[in-house]
Amino acid sequence: MSVLTTHSASPIAVVAYSVDLGSATAWQAGSFAGGIISIPTGSTLTSLTFYHSDTEDGTYLPLHDASGTATTLTCAADKSYVQPQDCNSAVHLKVVGNAAGTINWSGKTL
């Protein structure tokens, strides 16, 4: 379960990602119109793959775009990225990365 707090009128989730889906933390994205993913300084993360579920404790499936391509994000430490648009319709999300660690996610409320 992710931790959601309010900061500067924008909810923030500190999300644990892992190299395996079972160790990744879920966060509720369904109440938001997009989000920003920030990679902490010193992170070795270079890629994220997104998974979705209708319930937080449900089965997470790989998220694909309309053409069937997996929803991924190439990233680097000390940078922020707009969450992939395909994630905007998801209710709950998890991410799997090339290494374990945390990312910061902030969402814009609807």
Number of C-alpha atoms within 10 A of each C-alpha: 14 16 13 16 12 10 9 6 10 15 17 21 23 19 23 21 25 20 16 13 19 12 14 22 20 26 22 22 24 18 15 17 14 20 22 16 22 21 22 17 10 9 15 16 20 14 15 20 20 22 23 25 19 15 13 18 10 10 10 19 14 17 21 17 12 8 6 8 10 15 17 21 18 11 18 18 15 11 11 16 15 14 18 16 13 16 23 16 14 18 17 21 26 29 26 22 25 15 16 17 17 20 19 15 23 23 22 15 14 8
